[in-house]
């Protein structure tokens, strides 16, 4: 499985690369902190909703620390998604590296 750090993700997106950020956290977690421009599909819904995603798109999965998103990225790869990454460290690392204004929990 390919991985990206939050810094790498931000740099690639700033350079104009189209990356779809899929946040797999629960609704309650999004109420605490979120990144703009995400596609929200909670981990528990991915098996019934992954058809909403383009299997040829560059997809980056994100959760709180990177464990759930790694599972979702693996699931997508098993279902013929060809360009999937896990965001290492999740939203917590994003807040530490990319945007210190974000709440941490």
C-alpha positions in Angstrom: 0.0 0.0 0.0 1.2 3.5 -0.9 1.4 6.1 1.8 1.5 9.9 1.9 2.3 12.1 4.9 0.0 15.1 5.4 2.9 17.4 4.2 3.3 15.4 1.0 -0.4 15.4 0.4 -0.6 19.2 0.9 2.4 19.8 -1.4 1.0 17.6 -4.2 -2.4 19.2 -4.0 -0.9 22.7 -4.0 1.0 21.8 -7.1 -2.3 21.1 -8.8 -2.5 17.3 -8.5 -6.1 16.1 -8.2 -6.2 14.0 -5.1 -9.5 12.8 -3.5 -9.3 12.9 0.2 -11.7 10.3 1.7 -12.2 10.8 5.4 -13.3 7.5 7.0 -13.9 8.9 10.5 -17.3 8.9 12.2 -19.7 11.9 12.1 -18.9 12.8 15.7 -15.2 13.1 14.8 -15.9 15.4 11.9 -17.8 17.6 14.3 -14.5 18.1 16.2 -12.2 18.8 13.3 -12.3 18.4 9.5 -10.3 19.3 6.5 -12.1 21.1 3.7 -12.8 19.4 0.5 -13.1 15.8 1.8 -15.4 13.0 0.7 -16.8 11.6 3.9 -17.5 7.8 4.0 -17.3 6.4 7.5 -15.3 3.2 7.7 -18.4 1.2 8.6 -20.1 2.3 5.4 -17.3 1.7 2.9 -18.5 -1.7 1.8 -21.9 -0.3 0.7 -20.6 3.1 -0.6 -17.3 2.5 -2.3 -19.1 2.5 -5.7 -19.4 6.3 -5.1 -15.7 6.6 -5.8 -13.9 6.5 -9.1 -11.6 3.4 -9.1 -9.2 5.2 -11.5 -8.9 8.4 -9.4 -6.0 9.2 -7.0 -7.6 8.5 -3.6 -6.0 9.2 -0.2 -7.8 7.7 2.8 -7.6 9.5 6.1 -8.8 8.8 9.7 -7.6 10.0 13.1 -4.2 8.3 13.2 -4.0 6.2 10.1 -5.1 2.7 11.2 -8.7 2.7 10.0 -7.7 4.5 6.8 -5.1 1.8 6.1 -7.8 -0.8 6.4 -10.1 1.1 4.0 -7.2 1.7 1.5 -6.5 -2.0 1.6 -10.2 -2.8 1.0 -10.3 -0.4 -2.0 -7.1 -2.0 -3.5 -8.8 -5.4 -3.2 -11.7 -4.0 -5.1 -9.7 -2.9 -8.1 -8.9 0.7 -7.1 -5.5 1.3 -8.7 -4.2 4.5 -7.1 -4.9 4.5 -3.4 -2.8 5.9 -0.6 -3.1 6.0 3.2 -2.5 9.3 4.9 0.1 8.4 7.6 -0.7 9.8 11.0 -4.2 10.9 9.9 -5.8 14.2 10.9 -3.7 14.3 14.1 -0.5 14.5 12.1 -2.2 16.9 9.7 -2.8 19.3 12.6 0.8 18.9 13.7 2.4 19.3 10.3 0.1 21.2 8.0 -2.4 23.3 9.9 -1.8 24.0 13.6 -5.1 25.8 13.8 -7.0 22.5 13.7 -8.2 21.0 16.9 -6.6 17.8 18.1 -8.3 15.1 20.1 
